[in-house]
Each structure stands twice: as C-alpha cells, then as structure tokens.
Amino acid sequence: MMRLPHHSASLRRRLRSERAFAVPTVLVSMVAAFGLASAAVVASVSSQQGSVRDQNTKSALAAADAGVSNAMLRYNRLSTTGAGDICAPIGGTAANADGWCPIQAAGTIDRGSYAYWVRPTETELQVVATGTVDGVTRRVEVVAQSAQSPPQGTQPFADFSVIGLDFLNQESNARITANAATNGDITLDSNAQLTCEPGGGAQVGDGRDVIEGSNAHFNCGTLLEGSLSLPPVNQGDVATVNDNDRITMAKAGQSGGDTISGNKNSVTWDPTARRLETRANVSLTLGGANYSLCTLELSSNSNLFVVGGQAVRIYFDSPEACGLAPGTAQLRMDSNTSLEATGSEPGDLALLFVGSDSIPTSIELASNTQANGPCEQSFVVYAPRTDIDLASNAHICGAIAGKSINAASNATVTTSSLASEFELPNTETQYFLGYEPGTFVECSATPPAPTSAPDEGC
Amino acid sequence: MARLVRALGRRIADERGFTLPELLVATIIALMVAAGGMLVLQIAVRTQPQVSERAAQIQQGRTLMETISRELRQGESVEAATESSLEVMTYVNSSFCGSTETGPATLCRVTYTCAEGSCSRTEHGDSGGGTTTQVAAGLLDSSVFSYCDATDTGTACDLTAASYPTYVGLELAYPSDDGEEAITLADGVALRNHFAPGPET
C-alpha cells in the first residue's frame, strides 16, 4: 500500500514523457518474425509426415512378416498329430469350427508389434498377421505349403509290401516276392529267396545289410538304406461299436448275421472275451464292416471267408485290453486253414493288430495255411507291434507289416500290386512339417471384427 | 469520477506528443516492415498454386509408389518389362479382374504405362480389355521401371521379362519450374509370389 503512490506517479511520468516506442516496435517485429518462422516449420513438418508414414508402413509390413515367420517357425519345429492338438504350436489345442485356431499369438519386434492367426490343414498353413509400428498397421496373409511328401503310414504299403520293423528273416526255402524293408538286417538262409518287383527294391536300416547264407538268393538289385516308421493302429471305438453281433447271430442260427457253413459247434465264439475259433472243416463267412477280436484261431481245414464286395476290417485289440499273457498268438492258423476275401474289391480284407509295446504278441501261420485270395486282390496284415511267424508252407498273398517277420519252411509271401493302395483306416491325421511360404497377399489394414474370420479383407 | 474527467480533459488539451524525428523513424520502419510483408505475400501468392500442384503431384507419386509396391509385392510374374511400362500378374482386391468392387484377392493382369510425364494403370478383365486410370502426372521422365533378379545381387537392373525378373525398381522424378531441384521418389519391390520356370537346361 505504501508503494502504490510511487508506481502511480511513475506511470504518470511515463505517460507524460516524450520518449519513443523503440522497445515495443522491436517486440512487434520479433513476434512477426517468429510467426513467419513458425509457419515455415509447420509446413516443413507437415511435408515430412508423409515420409515418416511411408517409413512406418514399411516397418509395419516387416513386423507383420515377423509374425508370419514366427508362426511358420513354430509349426515347422513343433509337429502336430491331429485335430486335437492342431493349435499346440502356438499354445492352443483344437481349432474352431472354421479351422482357425482360437489363440491369437502376439509379440514385439524392435519398435513394433505383431499378432497373427493360423489355420493349419494337412498340407497348408494359412497365416494372417498384423504388424503395427507407431500407429501404422499393415496386415498380410501367407498360405504356406508343405514341402514334404505325404507321410508314411496313410498308405503303409506304398513303397514296400513286406515290412518287418526290427528284422526280416527268411530261411528254409522261404520265398518272398515283394519289395521288402526293415530297420534291421535282412537275413536269407538255406535256399531262402527274396525277389523284388520290377523297378522296386529292398531297404535295410542305416548301416545294416543283407546277410546271405547257403544258397540264398537276393534279387533286388541295389540295396537301399533308411529308416521306417509305421503309425500304430487306431481302432477308434471299434472295440465297443462293431459287427461282432453278426457272429453271435450266426452262432445262434439267426438270419441277418454272418453265416456258418458246416457244424456250428465247430465254431467257438466268446463275445465277451472276443475269442473266435473255427475248426473241423467249418466255414464262417463274414459280412460286416468292422470286427473286434482278441484272438482268432483257425485249425483243421476250417475257413474264414468274406462276403463278395464287402470291405472287412478285423481289429485285434491290445493285449492289455484283452487280458492276454505275454507271447500270446492273437492270430493262429494251421492245418490247411484259409482266410480269404475271394470276390471282394482290392484292399477289402485287412487284419489290423493294435499290439503293445510292453506285452509281446504274435501272429502264427503254419501247416499249409493260406491267408490270401487270388493275388489280384489286396489282403493285408498290419501289425506294427506284433511279431509275425510264417512256417510250414504258409502262404500269404497281399502285404504284411509287423514288428518282425520270420518266414521259414517253404513259407511264401507274394505281393499284390493293389496292396500298395491300401489306406490305413482311422489313421490320425498327420500334419506336415517343412512349410514354405506360398501365396502372399496384403490385406486391408483394418483388422476384421472379432466375430469375423481373420482373413476377411485379404 | 469528477477528478478523472478533469484529468482526461487536461491530457487532451495538452499538446505534448511524438516528436517529428520519432514519427519519421517510426513511419520509415513501418513502411519497411509493410514492404517486406507485401513482398513475402506477393511471392507466396504467386508461387502458391505451383507449390500446391507440386505437393499434390508428389503426394500422387507417393500414393502411386505405394500402390505399385503393394501390387508388385504380391505379384507372381512380370509378363512384359520396359523402362516405361510394366505388365505383371498379381493379386488385386477386386471381386473380379477389372471390377471396381472390392473383393478377395484375385489374380489379375495389371499394366502400368508411362508416357509424356504421366502414368496410367490398367487392370485387365477376364475377357480382355479393362479400365485405364491415370495414376501419376507431371513426371520429369517416363523411364520409371527397372528390373533385377533379387536372388542375384550382382545382376544389373536391366533384365527383360524373358529373364524372369524377381525385383522391380521404381523411380518417379518430378521437375521444378526452372529444371533444377527435381524431386525423385525411388523404391524397389521383390515379387513375393514369384514363380517362373527357369530356362530349360
């Protein structure tokens, strides 16, 4: 309050003075110059925004590419075996109904980020990835193709008709006329003969060989080396949902089931234990599609036939499920018995053994048995975890695959060219590795709505 | 209040004010500032249309660069290649080739042709023909395209279509009025969907 009169007086003096306006003039000039400079800076920044946006666009594309690469790396390193874990490589399980994995994988790279969705199929991997850098987003779609050939197992006899995973032994005049393969050695002894098909060959395990004994004949030209793997039998729900009742009906003499020719008492059938025996000249003709057995025994001139035109799969359940002792022969044929699919189409009779890694089981064919039809048909025995013994004039025409194969005493195996077309039923879908980028498409940058397919706008 | 009125009356009656030198200096400064401002304004008014047009051309060139880059990036093969024209099989987001309606990616034949400072784009329909639209104008040179093999960095960018180029270089040059300070936009794109049978051996 004391200084106010002094300020007031100073202001009055200032107003009364005649001094000039140099300082205000300079200030106004500076403001004007600053305004012009600011306008120039704004114009420059505005023109540079386009360049920055272009740069961010390229960076966003690179980030999206990183997402695609991440997806392919995961699927090339982490294989899947079927629909149940098809999304496992990116941390999910099963896919949605439209095939897209519900999981959205994401990550960061440099100053950007990416997210991607995948839709894997047996042969393709569809990836839609977005990349975002400084608010600029780009979205791309890449459909990667598998570089691998179809997996072995779907058609297990495509290359070889006789497969013994551990070894293949032939002795005592045993003759195999087929392309044969094993992960172990092929042993030929005592007049045994292995003759491959024209243009075909034989394969042993890496570092293994063909061991030829006295008078053995190996007629396969160049010996191949490699490793084999056979998928296990997937019997699905056949153990409980099957046509076993047809045998029960036949045994009971009811119509609508299978048929027994001969004395029905010569057929022993335990539907609970799933044990079937035929003997004494009786013939059982199967007309169902899927049977589930624990053991099958044919003896004394008995026969098991298949209705013409009917595709029959006989599944032999695992020894654990059947309560079998180690070493049990789940299929035993001897004394002039036969198992034939005469009149059926190629590949229509298959004996599929689930087997076990812990309880050994076997297949024994001996004493003039025949598991065949005319060789223009395909008859297959597929038992990747079961040992197969062929002896005493046993004859198979078709294709066989077992944990091991031992053929002796004039046993013969003759291949059927049609066996190569046999497809293992219920084989779990084999998803391929070796995806390589295929079609590249840049999508609209705006990600689709959560309810839409990820590839919308691509 | 009465005092304030009396003080204002005295101030108005007072004949004191600016001196003559002050007024002269102030007037000169004001004239100089006004003259400078007018000069700047005149220059700005005169060059604004040219600057705007140039900015629009550059923006158009930038858009063209992005469009061509995108189409080339998802291209499969270069069907015809000269410095001033390019024909490429590529994916476009049209409901069908030649359509203006947006749709899923469709493999179409697209031609870019540059002549007399402008470039046009033609998306050929399934049955031939196609709509041509101008995509760039005001170019200094119609030599826009160059072709390389992306897998062989040692290859000069002068390949022809018969050599299955996998990389296309782009260069859009815009002139200035006096022929100086031309602005050039340059980029290059590898064909991501490239497939081409190699020369038979």
Chai-1 contact restraints between the chains, C-beta under 6 A:
chainA,res_idxA,chainB,res_idxB,connection_type,confidence,min_distance_angstrom,max_distance_angstrom,comment,restraint_id
A,A20,B,E22,contact,1.0,0.0,6.0,A-B,restraint_1
A,G50,B,R62,contact,1.0,0.0,6.0,A-B,restraint_2
A,T439,B,N193,contact,1.0,0.0,6.0,A-B,restraint_3
A,F440,B,Q74,contact,1.0,0.0,6.0,A-B,restraint_4
A,F440,B,R192,contact,1.0,0.0,6.0,A-B,restraint_5
A,F440,B,N193,contact,1.0,0.0,6.0,A-B,restraint_6
A,V441,B,Q74,contact,1.0,0.0,6.0,A-B,restraint_7
A,V441,B,Y91,contact,1.0,0.0,6.0,A-B,restraint_8
A,V441,B,A105,contact,1.0,0.0,6.0,A-B,restraint_9
A,E442,B,R70,contact,1.0,0.0,6.0,A-B,restraint_10
A,E442,B,Q74,contact,1.0,0.0,6.0,A-B,restraint_11
